[in-house]
Structures are given as structure tokens and as C-alpha cells.
């Protein structure tokens, strides 16, 4: 799992504000197909929003942790049913602040 500084996390939250969820986690949870779609979206966009239909906060937090651990991504924010995930591309489009 990547780690971000507070300044980087704040910058990414601001960048994600206008984004719409590109992947939805349904009642079946984090299936292999959902993980592949999240991975494809991260490669394309670097910063994505994922919507979870789970009503339990603890389950959504574990989904965010599993996504980040599996895909070597960084958790940016978990607010309500929206999970924001970041993974730098080979040629990054987002330039993160140093501190």
C-alpha cells in the first residue's frame, strides 16, 4: 500500500472533488471482475472514486484497505459510500506536492 503525506492527501481530495464514481461495488463485494475494473481505471485515470453499496462502514473500510493492498494503491478518502483511491501511472499526470 502506498502512503501519502497529509499535504498530498489534501491535494488529491481537492482533485477528486469533481470526479464521479467509475466503479461500483455491488452486493457481491470485491469480486475478481470488480478488482480488475478498478485496476484498469487506476491505470487510465490515476485517481478514481469507487462507490460501495455496503451499508456497513467497517466493511467499506476493509474494502478500501483490500483494494489498496492488492493493487499497491493509496487510500485518499472514505466518505459515506464513496472510496477515493490513487495510484501513480508510469507517466504521472498528477504532480503531487513534495510535503
N, CA, C and O of each residue as an XYZ file, in Angstrom:
396
protein
N       0.847     -1.170      0.000
C       0.000      0.000      0.000
C       0.895      1.237      0.000
O       1.824      1.340      0.802
N       0.615      2.161     -0.892
C       1.344      3.420     -0.930
C       0.938      4.297      0.240
O      -0.191      4.216      0.723
N       1.852      5.126      0.688
C       1.499      6.070      1.749
C       1.633      7.491      1.205
O       2.498      7.778      0.378
N       0.767      8.360      1.683
C       0.746      9.741      1.249
C       0.944     10.656      2.449
O       0.553     10.322      3.568
N       1.556     11.812      2.206
C       1.661     12.814      3.259
C       0.304     13.510      3.381
O      -0.511     13.435      2.462
N       0.057     14.177      4.494
C      -1.211     14.912      4.621
C      -1.423     15.951      3.514
O      -2.548     16.145      3.054
N      -0.360     16.608      3.092
C      -0.480     17.604      2.016
C      -0.859     16.940      0.688
O      -1.669     17.474     -0.070
N      -0.272     15.787      0.417
C      -0.599     15.058     -0.815
C      -2.037     14.567     -0.772
O      -2.749     14.638     -1.774
N      -2.468     14.070      0.381
C      -3.834     13.585      0.540
C      -4.834     14.737      0.335
O      -5.861     14.561     -0.320
N      -4.526     15.909      0.896
C      -5.394     17.076      0.733
C      -5.458     17.499     -0.732
O      -6.534     17.826     -1.233
N      -4.321     17.496     -1.423
C      -4.277     17.840     -2.843
C      -5.137     16.876     -3.656
O      -5.905     17.300     -4.520
N      -5.006     15.580     -3.379
C      -5.774     14.576     -4.129
C      -7.267     14.663     -3.827
O      -8.083     14.458     -4.726
N      -7.641     14.958     -2.593
C      -9.063     15.141     -2.259
C      -9.649     16.291     -3.060
O     -10.777     16.206     -3.545
N      -8.881     17.370     -3.199
C      -9.344     18.516     -3.992
C      -9.495     18.141     -5.463
O     -10.448     18.563     -6.118
N      -8.562     17.352     -5.983
C      -8.637     16.924     -7.383
C      -9.819     15.987     -7.616
O     -10.415     15.996     -8.693
N     -10.159     15.185     -6.618
C     -11.231     14.198     -6.758
C     -12.615     14.790     -6.568
O     -13.614     14.139     -6.876
N     -12.688     16.015     -6.067
C     -13.984     16.611     -5.737
C     -14.966     16.567     -6.905
O     -16.141     16.257     -6.707
N     -14.508     16.869     -8.106
C     -15.410     16.938     -9.259
C     -15.570     15.602     -9.991
O     -16.313     15.521    -10.969
N     -14.890     14.568     -9.533
C     -14.977     13.267    -10.206
C     -16.278     12.541     -9.851
O     -16.861     12.765     -8.790
N     -16.708     11.685    -10.741
C     -17.847     10.805    -10.500
C     -17.318      9.386    -10.305
O     -16.267      9.053    -10.853
N     -18.007      8.546     -9.548
C     -17.558      7.156     -9.373
C     -17.481      6.425    -10.718
O     -18.407      6.494    -11.527
N     -16.376      5.731    -10.941
C     -16.195      4.993    -12.189
C     -16.419      3.496    -12.008
O     -16.617      2.774    -12.985
N     -16.389      3.029    -10.766
C     -16.595      1.613    -10.466
C     -17.569      1.530     -9.296
O     -17.516      2.340     -8.370
N     -18.461      0.538     -9.348
C     -19.411      0.313     -8.269
C     -19.203     -1.084     -7.699
O     -19.133     -2.067     -8.437
N     -19.105     -1.155     -6.380
C     -19.005     -2.443     -5.701
C     -20.416     -2.812     -5.277
O     -21.012     -2.142     -4.434
N     -20.948     -3.872     -5.857
C     -22.317     -4.296     -5.577
C     -22.421     -5.172     -4.349
O     -21.502     -5.248     -3.533
N     -23.548     -5.826     -4.235
C     -23.808     -6.695     -3.079
C     -22.861     -7.884     -3.020
O     -22.635     -8.433     -1.942
N     -22.298     -8.296     -4.164
C     -21.378     -9.438     -4.192
C     -20.008     -9.087     -3.616
O     -19.195     -9.982     -3.384
N     -19.740     -7.816     -3.384
C     -18.468     -7.409     -2.799
C     -17.364     -7.268     -3.824
O     -17.621     -7.052     -5.008
N     -16.143     -7.389     -3.363
C     -14.972     -7.224     -4.229
C     -14.669     -8.517     -4.971
O     -13.818     -9.301     -4.552
N     -15.359     -8.725     -6.052
C     -15.103     -9.912     -6.874
C     -13.856     -9.667     -7.722
O     -13.333     -8.554     -7.771
N     -13.402    -10.696     -8.372
C     -12.229    -10.589     -9.242
C     -12.487     -9.600    -10.374
O     -11.598     -8.831    -10.738
N     -13.692     -9.614    -10.930
C     -14.034     -8.704    -12.025
C     -14.017     -7.245    -11.566
O     -13.561     -6.367    -12.298
N     -14.510     -6.992    -10.367
C     -14.512     -5.627     -9.835
C     -13.080     -5.152     -9.606
O     -12.750     -4.009     -9.921
N     -12.230     -6.015     -9.062
C     -10.828     -5.644     -8.831
C     -10.114     -5.337    -10.148
O      -9.322     -4.398    -10.222
N     -10.397     -6.134    -11.192
C      -9.780     -5.876    -12.495
C     -10.240     -4.538    -13.060
O      -9.448     -3.808    -13.656
N     -11.514     -4.216    -12.877
C     -12.043     -2.949    -13.372
C     -11.431     -1.772    -12.611
O     -11.118     -0.742    -13.208
N     -11.261     -1.923    -11.310
C     -10.612     -0.876    -10.520
C      -9.172     -0.688    -10.988
O      -8.699      0.441    -11.124
N      -8.486     -1.789    -11.230
C      -7.101     -1.712    -11.698
C      -7.016     -1.013    -13.054
O      -6.152     -0.161    -13.262
N      -7.915     -1.373    -13.980
C      -7.936     -0.717    -15.295
C      -8.212      0.778    -15.159
O      -7.591      1.592    -15.842
N      -9.127      1.130    -14.292
C      -9.469      2.536    -14.093
C      -8.304      3.319    -13.490
O      -8.059      4.465    -13.868
N      -7.590      2.702    -12.555
C      -6.432      3.375    -11.973
C      -5.328      3.596    -13.002
O      -4.667      4.635    -12.991
N      -5.130      2.638    -13.881
C      -4.128      2.790    -14.936
C      -4.520      3.949    -15.857
O      -3.663      4.718    -16.291
N      -5.800      4.068    -16.148
C      -6.277      5.114    -17.053
C      -6.317      6.489    -16.402
O      -5.968      7.486    -17.035
N      -6.741      6.552    -15.138
C      -7.049      7.846    -14.529
C      -6.158      8.247    -13.358
O      -6.137      9.424    -12.998
N      -5.439      7.339    -12.765
C      -4.608      7.560    -11.571
C      -5.426      7.795    -10.301
O      -5.115      7.217     -9.260
N      -6.450      8.620    -10.366
C      -7.268      8.970     -9.207
C      -8.715      8.655     -9.547
O      -9.265      9.191    -10.509
N      -9.337      7.776     -8.748
C     -10.712      7.373     -9.052
C     -11.578      7.377     -7.804
O     -11.092      7.312     -6.674
N     -12.870      7.456     -8.051
C     -13.862      7.260     -6.989
C     -14.531      5.921     -7.232
O     -14.856      5.569     -8.366
N     -14.732      5.181     -6.156
C     -15.407      3.882     -6.201
C     -16.604      3.980     -5.264
O     -16.469      4.434     -4.128
N     -17.765      3.560     -5.732
C     -18.952      3.587     -4.897
C     -19.231      2.178     -4.384
O     -19.274      1.217     -5.152
N     -19.419      2.078     -3.071
C     -19.736      0.799     -2.456
C     -21.195      0.813     -2.019
O     -21.654      1.799     -1.443
N     -21.921     -0.253     -2.278
C     -23.320     -0.330     -1.877
C     -23.495     -0.977     -0.507
O     -24.619     -1.253     -0.087
N     -22.398     -1.215      0.180
C     -22.480     -1.793      1.516
C     -22.980     -0.741      2.502
O     -22.581      0.422      2.436
N     -23.841     -1.150      3.400
C     -24.357     -0.239      4.408
C     -23.489     -0.171      5.650
O     -23.739      0.663      6.521
N     -22.484     -1.016      5.760
C     -21.647     -1.078      6.955
C     -20.321     -0.346      6.734
O     -19.575     -0.648      5.803
N     -20.050      0.605      7.596
C     -18.831      1.396      7.484
C     -17.582      0.528      7.591
O     -16.629      0.717      6.835
N     -17.580     -0.415      8.518
C     -16.419     -1.283      8.710
C     -16.122     -2.110      7.455
O     -14.962     -2.325      7.104
N     -17.175     -2.566      6.789
C     -16.987     -3.341      5.552
C     -16.404     -2.458      4.456
O     -15.532     -2.898      3.707
N     -16.878     -1.215      4.355
C     -16.344     -0.299      3.341
C     -14.873      0.017      3.622
O     -14.067      0.113      2.696
N     -14.531      0.177      4.890
C     -13.131      0.422      5.247
C     -12.256     -0.772      4.891
O     -11.134     -0.599      4.415
N     -12.756     -1.968      5.116
C     -11.975     -3.158      4.762
C     -11.865     -3.317      3.243
O     -10.846     -3.794      2.744
N     -12.909     -2.920      2.505
C     -12.843     -2.949      1.042
C     -11.768     -1.990      0.548
O     -10.990     -2.337     -0.341
N     -11.716     -0.783      1.116
C     -10.702      0.195      0.723
C      -9.303     -0.335      1.020
O      -8.399     -0.201      0.196
N      -9.124     -0.930      2.180
C      -7.815     -1.491      2.544
C      -7.427     -2.632      1.604
O      -6.274     -2.729      1.183
N      -8.387     -3.491      1.277
C      -8.099     -4.618      0.375
C      -7.732     -4.125     -1.020
O      -6.798     -4.640     -1.636
N      -8.459     -3.136     -1.516
C      -8.150     -2.564     -2.837
C      -6.721     -2.028     -2.842
O      -5.943     -2.329     -3.748
N      -6.379     -1.236     -1.830
C      -5.065     -0.613     -1.784
C      -3.946     -1.626     -1.590
O      -2.885     -1.497     -2.201
N      -4.166     -2.632     -0.749
C      -3.148     -3.669     -0.542
C      -2.929     -4.495     -1.799
O      -1.790     -4.764     -2.181
N      -4.010     -4.893     -2.435
C      -3.921     -5.756     -3.615
C      -3.305     -5.038     -4.807
O      -2.495     -5.621     -5.529
N      -3.681     -3.772     -5.022
C      -3.250     -3.043     -6.213
C      -2.077     -2.104     -5.953
O      -1.680     -1.357     -6.847
N      -1.515     -2.129     -4.742
C      -0.427     -1.229     -4.352
C      -0.810      0.227     -4.629
O      -0.050      0.981     -5.237
N      -1.987      0.596     -4.176
C      -2.500      1.950     -4.348
C      -2.556      2.636     -2.991
O      -2.252      2.032     -1.962
N      -2.947      3.903     -3.003
C      -3.033      4.666     -1.762
C      -4.477      5.066     -1.485
O      -5.166      5.563     -2.376
N      -4.936      4.851     -0.258
C      -6.270      5.336      0.096
C      -6.211      6.849      0.295
O      -5.368      7.349      1.039
N      -7.100      7.566     -0.365
C      -7.121      9.016     -0.231
C      -8.198      9.433      0.763
O      -7.943     10.218      1.676
N      -9.412      8.895      0.574
C     -10.505      9.285      1.454
C     -11.615      8.245      1.401
O     -11.822      7.578      0.388
N     -12.319      8.128      2.517
C     -13.522      7.294      2.599
C     -14.577      8.185      3.219
O     -14.526      8.488      4.411
N     -15.532      8.604      2.410
C     -16.577      9.479      2.918
C     -17.917      8.914      2.465
O     -18.194      8.827      1.269
N     -18.736      8.537      3.424
C     -20.012      7.899      3.097
C     -19.769      6.592      2.381
O     -19.019      5.743      2.862
N     -20.396      6.428      1.239
C     -20.236      5.198      0.461
C     -19.231      5.362     -0.676
O     -19.125      4.496     -1.544
N     -18.495      6.470     -0.669
C     -17.512      6.756     -1.718
C     -16.103      6.508     -1.193
O     -15.731      6.996     -0.125
N     -15.327      5.747     -1.953
C     -13.927      5.469     -1.651
C     -13.086      6.146     -2.725
O     -13.362      5.986     -3.914
N     -12.071      6.894     -2.330
C     -11.196      7.553     -3.293
C      -9.835      6.878     -3.213
O      -9.245      6.749     -2.141
N      -9.347      6.444     -4.391
C      -8.113      5.661     -4.470
C      -7.174      6.314     -5.482
O      -7.609      6.805     -6.524
N      -5.876      6.311     -5.158
C      -4.856      6.887     -6.040
C      -3.743      5.876     -6.275
O      -3.302      5.174     -5.364
N      -3.303      5.828     -7.534
C      -2.114      5.049     -7.881
C      -1.423      5.773     -9.019
O      -2.019      6.010    -10.070
N      -0.172      6.119     -8.808
C       0.583      6.857     -9.810
C       0.778      6.009    -11.066
O       1.051      4.812    -10.982
N       0.634      6.641    -12.222
C       0.833      5.953    -13.503
C       2.324      5.920    -13.837
O       3.135      6.555    -13.163
N       2.673      5.171    -14.884
C       4.066      5.130    -15.320
C       4.541      6.521    -15.720
O       5.665      6.919    -15.414
N       3.661      7.264    -16.416
C       3.915      8.665    -16.747
C       2.859      9.482    -16.010
O       1.789      9.741    -16.561
N       3.141      9.894    -14.772
C       2.125     10.565    -13.948
C       1.584     11.847    -14.581
O       2.332     12.663    -15.120
N       0.267     11.995    -14.499
C      -0.388     13.219    -14.972
C      -0.610     14.180    -13.820
O      -0.667     15.393    -14.018
N      -0.737     13.639    -12.618
C      -0.897     14.460    -11.423
C       0.460     14.625    -10.754
O       1.148     13.641    -10.483
N       0.842     15.857    -10.489
C       2.102     16.125     -9.812
C       1.776     16.419     -8.357
O       1.187     17.451     -8.035
N       2.164     15.504     -7.486
C       1.867     15.635     -6.069
C       2.818     16.619     -5.407
O       3.988     16.698     -5.782
N       2.325     17.373     -4.422
C       3.235     18.250     -3.668
C       4.282     17.424     -2.921
O       4.023     16.280     -2.548
N       5.437     17.989     -2.709
C       6.527     17.274     -2.036
C       6.181     17.020     -0.567
O       6.442     15.933     -0.053
N       5.611     17.987      0.097
C       5.267     17.808      1.513
C       3.859     18.226      1.786
O       3.400     18.144      2.925
